[in-house]
């Protein structure tokens, strides 16, 4: 039995070490040559993504949390420091674009959170996760029920300045999508990373796409011949 497992493992390793795949029915030699070239680029891209993730992990600690913000939670007031639960010292906070002056929740944020809701039980095995909206919970929670969200820790920042301080809101009150990461070290809470590509200088021919890391919809569409070019997401409310 052990010998059979070793043989399978060697077979997988041999395949992974080549620049070609087994191919698919009916493909032409031209297709396979082009696909093998692309495969090399995909392997290089994976290496680059992992290298950037490694640099992200090595960032020095950012600034200490500006204040121990008090949010409106489903069961009453919740302090920012209380979001570190279960012995976990890392916290992800996503700014949900649903402000008091917005006629409806942002459809793009909503599509992201549709997926994050289902993934939340897995994510929170390792880190804490909170979703913050500027609208009062009396407005946020009914919307969450309509969407079928069951696992998100939803909070309202209606009575604090968290959104403004951590770039989920402009000075004019416009809401922005923003993911921030915080860690607790030696009794203090530090900011460690934010999705700042949103604020980077324009990159010619590129959309800011600063929350793509959270958004499986576009990752799947990017696999198709049509891609995302010129497409706008239409949120389905069924």
Buried (B, 14 or more C-beta within 10 A) or exposed (E): EEEEEEEEEEEEEEEEEEEEEEEEEEEEEEEBEEBBEEBEEEEEEEEEEEEEEEEEEEEEEBEEBEEEBBBBBEEEEBEBBEBBEEEBEBBBBBBBBBBEEBEEBBBBBBBBBBEBBBEBEEEBEEBBBBBBBBBBBEBBBEBBEEBEBEBBBBBBBBEBEBBBBBBBBEEEEEBBBBBBBBBBEEEEBBBBBBBEBBEEEEEEEEEBBBBBEBBBBBEEBEEEEEEBEEEEBEBEEE
